[in-house]
Amino acid sequence: MELWPRLRHDDWHETQLTLQLWTQIVGKIRLRCQPLVNHWWNVTLYVTPRGLTTSIMPYGKGRDFEITFDFHDHALVIRDCDGAERSFALETMSVAEFYKRVMAELDALGMPVHINMKPNEIADAIPFDRDTQHASYDKEYAARFWRVLVQADRLCKQFRASFLGKASPVHFFWGSFDLAETRFSGRLAPPHPGGIPNLPDWVTREAYSHEEQSVGFWPGMPGLDALFYAYAYPEPPGFSSATIKPADASWNPTLKEFVLPYEAVRTSKDPDRAVLDFFETTYGAAADLGKWDRAALER
Protein backbone atom coordinates (compact mmCIF):
# COMPACT_ATOMS: atom_id res chain seq x y z
CA MET A 1 0.00 0.00 0.00
CA GLU A 2 1.12 3.58 -0.63
CA LEU A 3 2.86 5.45 2.17
CA TRP A 4 0.57 8.40 1.52
CA PRO A 5 -2.72 6.93 0.22
CA ARG A 6 -5.61 9.02 -1.05
CA LEU A 7 -8.07 9.82 1.76
CA ARG A 8 -11.01 11.97 0.65
CA HIS A 9 -13.62 12.41 3.36
CA ASP A 10 -16.60 11.72 1.10
CA ASP A 11 -15.14 8.33 0.14
CA TRP A 12 -15.27 6.92 3.66
CA HIS A 13 -17.26 9.32 5.87
CA GLU A 14 -19.67 6.63 7.12
CA THR A 15 -16.81 4.34 8.09
CA GLN A 16 -14.97 7.26 9.69
CA LEU A 17 -17.87 8.11 11.98
CA THR A 18 -18.52 4.48 12.92
CA LEU A 19 -14.84 3.96 13.64
CA GLN A 20 -14.71 7.14 15.74
CA LEU A 21 -17.53 5.76 17.90
CA TRP A 22 -15.82 2.38 18.19
CA THR A 23 -12.60 4.06 19.37
CA GLN A 24 -14.61 6.05 21.91
CA ILE A 25 -15.88 2.82 23.47
CA VAL A 26 -12.34 1.47 23.79
CA GLY A 27 -11.03 4.86 24.90
CA LYS A 28 -13.62 5.09 27.65
CA ILE A 29 -12.46 1.71 28.93
CA ARG A 30 -8.97 3.22 29.25
CA LEU A 31 -10.48 6.29 30.92
CA ARG A 32 -12.10 4.03 33.50
CA CYS A 33 -8.96 2.00 34.20
CA GLN A 34 -6.19 4.62 34.17
CA PRO A 35 -5.55 7.31 36.83
CA LEU A 36 -5.99 10.90 35.66
CA VAL A 37 -2.96 12.51 34.03
CA ASN A 38 -2.75 16.23 33.21
CA HIS A 39 -4.57 17.29 30.03
CA TRP A 40 -6.31 13.87 29.86
CA TRP A 41 -3.18 12.16 28.55
CA ASN A 42 -4.36 9.03 30.38
CA VAL A 43 -7.22 8.40 27.92
CA THR A 44 -5.49 8.49 24.55
CA LEU A 45 -4.69 5.73 22.07
CA TYR A 46 -1.35 5.17 20.33
CA VAL A 47 -0.35 4.28 16.78
CA THR A 48 1.21 0.82 16.34
CA PRO A 49 2.67 -1.06 13.33
CA ARG A 50 -0.79 -2.63 12.94
CA GLY A 51 -3.30 -0.03 14.12
CA LEU A 52 -4.19 1.70 17.40
CA THR A 53 -3.73 0.52 20.97
CA THR A 54 -4.66 1.55 24.49
CA SER A 55 -1.19 0.45 25.63
CA ILE A 56 -1.00 -1.47 28.91
CA MET A 57 -3.77 -0.73 31.44
CA PRO A 58 -4.17 -1.91 35.04
CA TYR A 59 -7.14 -4.02 36.10
CA GLY A 60 -6.99 -4.05 39.86
CA LYS A 61 -3.79 -5.31 41.48
CA GLY A 62 -1.54 -7.74 39.67
CA ARG A 63 -3.43 -7.88 36.38
CA ASP A 64 -2.96 -5.73 33.30
CA PHE A 65 -4.40 -5.75 29.80
CA GLU A 66 -4.38 -4.04 26.42
CA ILE A 67 -6.96 -3.49 23.69
CA THR A 68 -5.77 -3.10 20.09
CA PHE A 69 -7.43 -2.19 16.82
CA ASP A 70 -5.59 -4.25 14.20
CA PHE A 71 -6.19 -2.59 10.82
CA HIS A 72 -3.91 -5.09 9.06
CA ASP A 73 -5.90 -8.22 9.90
CA HIS A 74 -9.02 -6.18 10.81
CA ALA A 75 -9.59 -7.45 14.30
CA LEU A 76 -10.19 -6.09 17.79
CA VAL A 77 -7.79 -7.88 20.13
CA ILE A 78 -7.78 -7.95 23.95
CA ARG A 79 -4.74 -9.45 25.72
CA ASP A 80 -3.89 -9.71 29.40
CA CYS A 81 -0.57 -10.15 31.21
CA ASP A 82 -1.30 -13.84 31.94
CA GLY A 83 -1.38 -14.78 28.26
CA ALA A 84 -5.16 -14.82 27.80
CA GLU A 85 -6.46 -13.37 24.53
CA ARG A 86 -9.87 -12.68 23.05
CA SER A 87 -10.66 -11.13 19.67
CA PHE A 88 -13.32 -10.62 17.04
CA ALA A 89 -13.30 -9.46 13.43
CA LEU A 90 -13.68 -5.80 12.53
CA GLU A 91 -16.41 -5.84 9.92
CA THR A 92 -19.69 -4.12 9.14
CA MET A 93 -21.61 -3.93 12.41
CA SER A 94 -23.47 -1.30 14.39
CA VAL A 95 -21.95 0.63 17.26
CA ALA A 96 -24.38 -1.17 19.56
CA GLU A 97 -23.15 -4.56 18.34
CA PHE A 98 -19.51 -3.51 18.67
CA TYR A 99 -20.16 -2.35 22.25
CA LYS A 100 -21.88 -5.65 23.05
CA ARG A 101 -18.99 -7.71 21.63
CA VAL A 102 -16.28 -5.73 23.46
CA MET A 103 -18.05 -6.06 26.79
CA ALA A 104 -18.73 -9.76 26.23
CA GLU A 105 -15.02 -10.41 25.58
CA LEU A 106 -14.01 -8.48 28.71
CA ASP A 107 -16.56 -10.47 30.72
CA ALA A 108 -15.13 -13.71 29.31
CA LEU A 109 -11.70 -12.65 30.54
CA GLY A 110 -13.13 -11.89 33.98
CA MET A 111 -12.54 -8.16 33.54
CA PRO A 112 -15.92 -6.41 33.31
CA VAL A 113 -15.69 -2.63 32.81
CA HIS A 114 -18.56 -0.13 33.04
CA ILE A 115 -18.34 3.06 30.98
CA ASN A 116 -20.36 6.21 30.37
CA MET A 117 -22.56 5.38 27.37
CA LYS A 118 -22.70 8.90 25.92
CA PRO A 119 -20.25 9.68 23.09
CA ASN A 120 -18.18 12.85 23.52
CA GLU A 121 -17.56 15.76 21.15
CA ILE A 122 -20.34 14.64 18.79
CA ALA A 123 -23.58 16.58 18.43
CA ASP A 124 -26.85 14.63 18.76
CA ALA A 125 -24.93 11.67 20.13
CA ILE A 126 -26.68 8.31 20.54
CA PRO A 127 -25.73 6.12 23.54
CA PHE A 128 -23.43 3.33 22.42
CA ASP A 129 -25.72 0.48 23.41
CA ARG A 130 -28.61 1.98 21.41
CA ASP A 131 -26.74 3.13 18.30
CA THR A 132 -27.85 0.93 15.42
CA GLN A 133 -27.59 3.85 12.97
CA HIS A 134 -23.81 3.91 12.53
CA ALA A 135 -22.76 0.54 11.11
CA SER A 136 -20.20 0.97 8.32
CA TYR A 137 -16.73 -0.54 8.06
CA ASP A 138 -14.78 -0.30 4.81
CA LYS A 139 -11.59 -2.31 5.35
CA GLU A 140 -9.67 -0.56 2.59
CA TYR A 141 -10.30 2.90 4.00
CA ALA A 142 -9.71 1.88 7.60
CA ALA A 143 -6.32 0.60 6.46
CA ARG A 144 -5.64 3.78 4.49
CA PHE A 145 -6.43 5.89 7.57
CA TRP A 146 -4.02 3.83 9.66
CA ARG A 147 -1.29 4.18 7.01
CA VAL A 148 -1.65 7.97 7.16
CA LEU A 149 -1.53 7.86 10.97
CA VAL A 150 1.75 5.93 10.77
CA GLN A 151 3.30 8.74 8.70
CA ALA A 152 1.81 11.49 10.84
CA ASP A 153 2.97 9.75 14.03
CA ARG A 154 6.53 9.53 12.69
CA LEU A 155 6.66 13.20 11.75
CA CYS A 156 5.05 14.40 14.99
CA LYS A 157 7.72 12.47 16.91
CA GLN A 158 10.47 14.00 14.81
CA PHE A 159 9.04 17.47 15.48
CA ARG A 160 8.75 16.75 19.23
CA ALA A 161 12.37 15.66 19.56
CA SER A 162 13.90 19.15 19.43
CA PHE A 163 11.80 20.57 22.30
CA LEU A 164 13.21 20.54 25.85
CA GLY A 165 10.16 21.92 27.62
CA LYS A 166 7.01 20.10 28.64
CA ALA A 167 5.57 18.27 25.64
CA SER A 168 2.86 15.67 25.27
CA PRO A 169 3.39 12.20 23.88
CA VAL A 170 2.27 11.78 20.29
CA HIS A 171 -1.18 10.33 20.85
CA PHE A 172 -4.62 9.81 19.35
CA PHE A 173 -7.62 11.54 20.91
CA TRP A 174 -10.74 9.45 20.31
CA GLY A 175 -13.12 12.30 21.17
CA SER A 176 -11.96 14.62 18.40
CA PHE A 177 -10.56 11.68 16.37
CA ASP A 178 -7.16 13.23 15.68
CA LEU A 179 -3.48 12.54 16.24
CA ALA A 180 -1.82 15.31 18.25
CA GLU A 181 1.46 16.55 19.71
CA THR A 182 1.51 19.54 22.05
CA ARG A 183 4.24 21.85 23.33
CA PHE A 184 3.86 24.06 26.42
CA SER A 185 5.34 27.43 27.34
CA GLY A 186 5.27 26.66 31.08
CA ARG A 187 2.71 29.34 31.89
CA LEU A 188 -0.91 28.97 32.96
CA ALA A 189 -3.60 29.74 30.36
CA PRO A 190 -6.84 31.64 30.87
CA PRO A 191 -9.90 29.40 31.44
CA HIS A 192 -11.08 27.88 28.15
CA PRO A 193 -14.58 29.05 27.12
CA GLY A 194 -15.70 25.46 26.54
CA GLY A 195 -18.85 24.84 24.51
CA ILE A 196 -17.70 21.60 22.84
CA PRO A 197 -20.69 19.28 22.14
CA ASN A 198 -21.23 16.61 24.80
CA LEU A 199 -18.09 17.56 26.71
CA PRO A 200 -18.37 19.28 30.11
CA ASP A 201 -16.55 22.63 30.23
CA TRP A 202 -14.47 21.48 33.22
CA VAL A 203 -13.07 18.68 31.07
CA THR A 204 -12.06 21.16 28.38
CA ARG A 205 -10.49 23.49 30.94
CA GLU A 206 -8.32 20.68 32.28
CA ALA A 207 -7.17 19.96 28.71
CA TYR A 208 -6.28 23.62 28.07
CA SER A 209 -5.04 24.60 31.54
CA HIS A 210 -1.61 25.80 30.32
CA GLU A 211 -0.38 27.79 27.32
CA GLU A 212 0.19 25.47 24.41
CA GLN A 213 0.90 25.04 20.74
CA SER A 214 -0.46 21.90 19.11
CA VAL A 215 0.05 20.19 15.78
CA GLY A 216 -1.42 17.03 14.36
CA PHE A 217 -3.48 15.22 11.77
CA TRP A 218 -7.27 15.08 11.44
CA PRO A 219 -9.24 13.10 8.80
CA GLY A 220 -11.75 15.90 8.28
CA MET A 221 -15.52 16.33 8.23
CA PRO A 222 -18.27 16.93 5.64
CA GLY A 223 -17.04 19.66 3.32
CA LEU A 224 -13.47 19.48 4.57
CA ASP A 225 -11.01 16.76 3.57
CA ALA A 226 -8.17 15.37 5.70
CA LEU A 227 -5.58 17.86 6.89
CA PHE A 228 -2.63 18.61 9.12
CA TYR A 229 -3.42 21.33 11.63
CA ALA A 230 -1.70 23.73 14.02
CA TYR A 231 -3.13 26.06 16.65
CA ALA A 232 -2.14 27.97 19.77
CA TYR A 233 -4.08 28.45 23.00
CA PRO A 234 -4.44 31.18 23.94
CA GLU A 235 -4.05 32.56 20.44
CA PRO A 236 -1.45 35.37 20.57
CA PRO A 237 -2.21 38.64 18.74
CA GLY A 238 -1.24 38.44 15.08
CA PHE A 239 -1.04 34.64 14.99
CA SER A 240 -3.71 34.19 12.32
CA SER A 241 -1.88 36.48 9.89
CA ALA A 242 1.59 34.96 10.40
CA THR A 243 3.59 33.77 7.41
CA ILE A 244 3.50 29.98 7.34
CA LYS A 245 5.16 27.37 5.13
CA PRO A 246 4.46 25.66 2.78
CA ALA A 247 2.43 27.83 0.42
CA ASP A 248 -0.52 25.39 0.53
CA ALA A 249 -1.09 26.15 4.24
CA SER A 250 -3.70 28.71 5.27
CA TRP A 251 -5.64 30.03 8.26
CA ASN A 252 -9.10 28.52 8.71
CA PRO A 253 -11.29 31.10 10.50
CA THR A 254 -13.95 28.51 11.39
CA LEU A 255 -11.56 26.08 13.02
CA LYS A 256 -9.31 28.92 14.25
CA GLU A 257 -6.31 26.88 13.15
CA PHE A 258 -3.74 26.81 10.41
CA VAL A 259 -4.46 23.92 8.07
CA LEU A 260 -2.39 22.09 5.48
CA PRO A 261 -4.50 19.89 3.19
CA TYR A 262 -3.43 16.26 3.31
CA GLU A 263 -3.93 15.99 -0.46
CA ALA A 264 -1.37 18.77 -0.98
CA VAL A 265 1.08 16.87 1.21
CA ARG A 266 0.65 13.47 -0.44
CA THR A 267 1.06 14.93 -3.94
CA SER A 268 4.05 17.14 -3.10
CA LYS A 269 7.62 16.32 -4.12
CA ASP A 270 8.68 15.97 -0.47
CA PRO A 271 5.77 15.20 1.89
CA ASP A 272 8.01 15.01 4.97
CA ARG A 273 9.48 18.46 4.34
CA ALA A 274 6.03 19.97 3.74
CA VAL A 275 4.67 18.67 7.06
CA LEU A 276 7.76 19.55 9.10
CA ASP A 277 7.91 23.07 7.59
CA PHE A 278 4.27 23.50 8.56
CA PHE A 279 4.88 22.32 12.13
CA GLU A 280 8.01 24.42 12.60
CA THR A 281 6.70 27.68 11.15
CA THR A 282 3.41 27.53 13.05
CA TYR A 283 5.28 26.78 16.28
CA GLY A 284 7.72 29.61 15.59
CA ALA A 285 4.87 32.06 15.07
CA ALA A 286 3.09 30.96 18.25
CA ALA A 287 6.27 31.02 20.35
CA ASP A 288 7.52 34.38 19.08
CA LEU A 289 4.18 36.17 19.22
CA GLY A 290 3.39 34.57 22.59
CA LYS A 291 6.82 35.55 23.95
CA TRP A 292 7.86 32.04 24.94
CA ASP A 293 11.38 31.60 26.39
CA ARG A 294 12.60 29.77 23.30
CA ALA A 295 16.25 29.69 24.41
CA ALA A 296 15.27 27.65 27.48
CA LEU A 297 12.67 25.49 25.75
CA GLU A 298 14.47 24.35 22.60
CA ARG A 299 17.38 22.02 21.99
C-alpha positions as MATLAB code, in Angstrom:
seq = 'MELWPRLRHDDWHETQLTLQLWTQIVGKIRLRCQPLVNHWWNVTLYVTPRGLTTSIMPYGKGRDFEITFDFHDHALVIRDCDGAERSFALETMSVAEFYKRVMAELDALGMPVHINMKPNEIADAIPFDRDTQHASYDKEYAARFWRVLVQADRLCKQFRASFLGKASPVHFFWGSFDLAETRFSGRLAPPHPGGIPNLPDWVTREAYSHEEQSVGFWPGMPGLDALFYAYAYPEPPGFSSATIKPADASWNPTLKEFVLPYEAVRTSKDPDRAVLDFFETTYGAAADLGKWDRAALER';
ca = [
       0.000    0.000    0.000;
       1.118    3.580   -0.634;
       2.864    5.445    2.172;
       0.571    8.403    1.523;
      -2.721    6.927    0.223;
      -5.608    9.017   -1.049;
      -8.071    9.820    1.755;
     -11.009   11.965    0.648;
     -13.619   12.413    3.363;
     -16.598   11.715    1.096;
     -15.137    8.332    0.137;
     -15.272    6.918    3.659;
     -17.259    9.322    5.872;
     -19.667    6.632    7.118;
     -16.810    4.335    8.094;
     -14.971    7.261    9.687;
     -17.874    8.109   11.981;
     -18.519    4.477   12.916;
     -14.835    3.963   13.645;
     -14.710    7.137   15.738;
     -17.528    5.765   17.895;
     -15.817    2.381   18.194;
     -12.599    4.062   19.371;
     -14.610    6.052   21.906;
     -15.881    2.816   23.472;
     -12.341    1.474   23.793;
     -11.035    4.863   24.899;
     -13.623    5.094   27.654;
     -12.465    1.712   28.933;
      -8.971    3.216   29.247;
     -10.478    6.290   30.918;
     -12.103    4.029   33.504;
      -8.959    2.003   34.200;
      -6.193    4.622   34.166;
      -5.552    7.308   36.834;
      -5.991   10.895   35.661;
      -2.962   12.510   34.032;
      -2.748   16.226   33.214;
      -4.572   17.289   30.032;
      -6.306   13.867   29.861;
      -3.182   12.160   28.550;
      -4.360    9.034   30.378;
      -7.224    8.396   27.925;
      -5.492    8.487   24.553;
      -4.694    5.735   22.075;
      -1.354    5.170   20.330;
      -0.347    4.279   16.775;
       1.210    0.822   16.343;
       2.666   -1.056   13.328;
      -0.786   -2.628   12.938;
      -3.298   -0.027   14.124;
      -4.187    1.702   17.401;
      -3.732    0.519   20.970;
      -4.659    1.552   24.488;
      -1.191    0.450   25.628;
      -0.999   -1.470   28.909;
      -3.772   -0.734   31.444;
      -4.174   -1.912   35.037;
      -7.142   -4.020   36.101;
      -6.990   -4.053   39.857;
      -3.791   -5.315   41.477;
      -1.539   -7.740   39.670;
      -3.431   -7.881   36.383;
      -2.958   -5.734   33.300;
      -4.404   -5.747   29.802;
      -4.378   -4.045   26.420;
      -6.959   -3.487   23.690;
      -5.769   -3.101   20.094;
      -7.434   -2.194   16.817;
      -5.591   -4.251   14.198;
      -6.189   -2.593   10.817;
      -3.913   -5.095    9.057;
      -5.904   -8.221    9.897;
      -9.017   -6.184   10.806;
      -9.592   -7.453   14.303;
     -10.195   -6.086   17.786;
      -7.788   -7.882   20.131;
      -7.777   -7.950   23.946;
      -4.742   -9.449   25.724;
      -3.894   -9.707   29.401;
      -0.574  -10.154   31.213;
      -1.302  -13.843   31.943;
      -1.382  -14.780   28.260;
      -5.157  -14.821   27.802;
      -6.455  -13.370   24.535;
      -9.867  -12.684   23.048;
     -10.659  -11.131   19.667;
     -13.321  -10.616   17.036;
     -13.303   -9.464   13.430;
     -13.680   -5.803   12.533;
     -16.413   -5.844    9.920;
     -19.687   -4.120    9.136;
     -21.612   -3.931   12.415;
     -23.470   -1.301   14.389;
     -21.945    0.632   17.261;
     -24.384   -1.169   19.563;
     -23.150   -4.557   18.342;
     -19.507   -3.514   18.668;
     -20.157   -2.349   22.251;
     -21.878   -5.655   23.049;
     -18.988   -7.706   21.635;
     -16.282   -5.732   23.455;
     -18.053   -6.057   26.788;
     -18.728   -9.756   26.226;
     -15.017  -10.408   25.578;
     -14.012   -8.481   28.705;
     -16.555  -10.465   30.718;
     -15.134  -13.707   29.308;
     -11.702  -12.654   30.541;
     -13.125  -11.889   33.982;
     -12.538   -8.156   33.541;
     -15.922   -6.406   33.308;
     -15.690   -2.626   32.814;
     -18.563   -0.134   33.040;
     -18.344    3.057   30.976;
     -20.360    6.207   30.368;
     -22.565    5.375   27.368;
     -22.696    8.904   25.923;
     -20.251    9.676   23.091;
     -18.185   12.850   23.516;
     -17.556   15.765   21.146;
     -20.338   14.636   18.786;
     -23.575   16.575   18.427;
     -26.855   14.628   18.758;
     -24.928   11.666   20.127;
     -26.684    8.309   20.536;
     -25.729    6.123   23.544;
     -23.432    3.326   22.423;
     -25.720    0.481   23.413;
     -28.605    1.978   21.407;
     -26.742    3.134   18.300;
     -27.854    0.934   15.422;
     -27.588    3.854   12.974;
     -23.805    3.907   12.530;
     -22.762    0.538   11.111;
     -20.203    0.972    8.323;
     -16.727   -0.536    8.060;
     -14.775   -0.301    4.811;
     -11.590   -2.309    5.354;
      -9.674   -0.557    2.591;
     -10.300    2.905    4.001;
      -9.713    1.876    7.603;
      -6.316    0.602    6.457;
      -5.642    3.784    4.488;
      -6.428    5.888    7.567;
      -4.021    3.829    9.664;
      -1.295    4.183    7.009;
      -1.646    7.965    7.162;
      -1.534    7.855   10.974;
       1.755    5.930   10.765;
       3.304    8.735    8.699;
       1.806   11.491   10.842;
       2.972    9.755   14.030;
       6.528    9.527   12.694;
       6.658   13.204   11.753;
       5.051   14.400   14.988;
       7.722   12.469   16.913;
      10.469   14.004   14.806;
       9.042   17.468   15.484;
       8.749   16.755   19.230;
      12.368   15.657   19.562;
      13.896   19.155   19.431;
      11.797   20.566   22.298;
      13.210   20.543   25.847;
      10.157   21.924   27.619;
       7.010   20.097   28.640;
       5.568   18.268   25.644;
       2.858   15.669   25.271;
       3.389   12.201   23.885;
       2.265   11.781   20.286;
      -1.176   10.326   20.847;
      -4.618    9.810   19.353;
      -7.618   11.542   20.912;
     -10.743    9.452   20.310;
     -13.124   12.302   21.171;
     -11.964   14.617   18.399;
     -10.556   11.684   16.372;
      -7.162   13.226   15.681;
      -3.478   12.545   16.239;
      -1.820   15.306   18.252;
       1.461   16.549   19.708;
       1.511   19.538   22.047;
       4.242   21.855   23.330;
       3.857   24.063   26.417;
       5.339   27.434   27.344;
       5.270   26.656   31.079;
       2.712   29.340   31.890;
      -0.912   28.967   32.959;
      -3.596   29.739   30.358;
      -6.843   31.643   30.871;
      -9.898   29.397   31.436;
     -11.076   27.877   28.154;
     -14.576   29.045   27.123;
     -15.704   25.455   26.542;
     -18.847   24.841   24.511;
     -17.701   21.599   22.837;
     -20.693   19.285   22.141;
     -21.229   16.615   24.800;
     -18.092   17.564   26.712;
     -18.370   19.281   30.109;
     -16.553   22.625   30.233;
     -14.470   21.482   33.224;
     -13.072   18.680   31.068;
     -12.061   21.155   28.375;
     -10.492   23.492   30.942;
      -8.319   20.681   32.277;
      -7.170   19.963   28.715;
      -6.284   23.623   28.073;
      -5.037   24.600   31.537;
      -1.612   25.801   30.316;
      -0.378   27.792   27.322;
       0.192   25.467   24.414;
       0.898   25.043   20.741;
      -0.463   21.898   19.115;
       0.049   20.188   15.782;
      -1.415   17.030   14.357;
      -3.476   15.216   11.767;
      -7.270   15.084   11.441;
      -9.242   13.098    8.798;
     -11.754   15.898    8.282;
     -15.519   16.335    8.234;
     -18.268   16.928    5.643;
     -17.041   19.662    3.316;
     -13.466   19.480    4.570;
     -11.008   16.758    3.573;
      -8.172   15.369    5.703;
      -5.581   17.864    6.891;
      -2.632   18.607    9.120;
      -3.422   21.332   11.635;
      -1.698   23.726   14.025;
      -3.125   26.064   16.646;
      -2.140   27.972   19.772;
      -4.080   28.452   22.996;
      -4.441   31.178   23.940;
      -4.052   32.565   20.438;
      -1.448   35.373   20.569;
      -2.212   38.642   18.741;
      -1.240   38.437   15.083;
      -1.040   34.641   14.990;
      -3.709   34.190   12.315;
      -1.876   36.476    9.889;
       1.589   34.955   10.404;
       3.592   33.766    7.405;
       3.498   29.976    7.339;
       5.155   27.371    5.132;
       4.461   25.662    2.784;
       2.425   27.827    0.423;
      -0.523   25.386    0.533;
      -1.093   26.149    4.236;
      -3.702   28.714    5.275;
      -5.638   30.035    8.264;
      -9.102   28.516    8.709;
     -11.290   31.100   10.503;
     -13.951   28.509   11.386;
     -11.556   26.075   13.023;
      -9.308   28.918   14.248;
      -6.313   26.877   13.153;
      -3.745   26.807   10.412;
      -4.463   23.918    8.071;
      -2.386   22.095    5.478;
      -4.497   19.889    3.191;
      -3.428   16.261    3.307;
      -3.930   15.986   -0.456;
      -1.367   18.768   -0.979;
       1.083   16.871    1.210;
       0.651   13.470   -0.444;
       1.060   14.928   -3.936;
       4.051   17.140   -3.096;
       7.617   16.317   -4.122;
       8.678   15.974   -0.473;
       5.765   15.203    1.893;
       8.011   15.011    4.973;
       9.477   18.456    4.342;
       6.031   19.965    3.738;
       4.673   18.674    7.057;
       7.760   19.553    9.104;
       7.914   23.071    7.591;
       4.271   23.500    8.564;
       4.876   22.316   12.132;
       8.008   24.415   12.595;
       6.703   27.675   11.154;
       3.409   27.533   13.049;
       5.283   26.776   16.285;
       7.722   29.611   15.589;
       4.865   32.058   15.072;
       3.087   30.959   18.253;
       6.269   31.019   20.355;
       7.522   34.382   19.081;
       4.176   36.165   19.220;
       3.390   34.571   22.588;
       6.819   35.554   23.949;
       7.856   32.042   24.939;
      11.376   31.596   26.389;
      12.599   29.770   23.302;
      16.251   29.695   24.412;
      15.274   27.645   27.476;
      12.666   25.486   25.754;
      14.469   24.351   22.601;
      17.383   22.023   21.992;
];
